Amino acid sequence: MNRISVFEQPKPRFTPEEAAGLLRRDYGLQGMLSELVSERDQNFLVETPQGRFVLKIANAAEDRSLLDLQNAALRHLETVEPSLGLPRLVPGRAGSHMTEWKAGSGPHAVRLLTYLPGQLFSAAPKTPALLASLGRLLGRFSHAMRGFGHPAAHRPGFLWNLDEVMALKPWIEDIASEQRSLVRRI
């Protein structure tokens, strides 16, 4: 798939019942599912007697190497800095941290992670204490990521890489007008 297609491909649209079937098949879990907000994939909060989880169904156009990068980073952080309080990958019945669901618009990579309760940063008041706490957390994160490497993190054309910011120019018009001039100046 090309690097833009994931932004153009509609995100998955599975029902909670379909996702529950996938959860039973691949993870051996049953519970109540409710959909969560997501950018380009589909996520469900899963509440089971064993705990709360997030079922992540990737966009069919998502590059699997980027999902592998995310998984590798989570496993690395769990090993070197487990106190960061990050979600943990939950292996499927076959032992893999990523399964596949062939349905809808194509094959979808599927992952299950532990759920972290809390408030979205965007909804929290930006107090000095919160910002100082965020700075400390980012420092610990940066320190823990030293020495981590993955081929997908350094590939040209990866739009989340800040070196590729100019490739996002075609989407400036999609930004709300009151913020568009600020983005153009940057």
C-alpha positions, 0 to 999 in steps of 0.5 A: 500500500502507498503511504497515503492510502491509510488516510484515504481508506475508510476506517473499519466499521464492524459491529460490537457483535462482530468484534465480540466474535473475533475476541472469542476466536482469537483471544478466548475472551467474552465480555461487553464491547463498546466502541471508542473514538479512533482516527483511522482504525476501530477500537473497542473497550472490552469489559470482561471478568478477567479485566478491561482491554482495548481491541484494536482493529487496524485499517486494512491499508495500515502498513503492518511494519508500523504496527510491528514498530508500535508493538516492539516499542511497547515490549521494549518499554515494558522491559526497560521501564515497566513503571511508565504505566503503559498498556500491555500487549495481550497475546492471542491464543496462538501466542502472537501479539497481532492476529488477522481478521479477513473481513470487510475492506480486506485483511485487518491486523488485530491487537489486544491491549490492557486498558488504562483508565484516565482522562484525555489530556485534551480534556484536562486543565493545563495546570503547571503541575500537570505540565511538569508531570508531563515533562517528567514522564516524557523525560523518563520515556525518552531515556527508556527509548535510548537504544531502541531501533526498528526499521519502520521508524526510519523509512522515508515517507512516514508521515508521522516523522517530523522530517516529513511535515512538508508532505502534509501540505495538501491537507492544510485546507482541511484544518479549521480556518482559525488555525490554518494561518498558524499552521501555514506560518509553521 
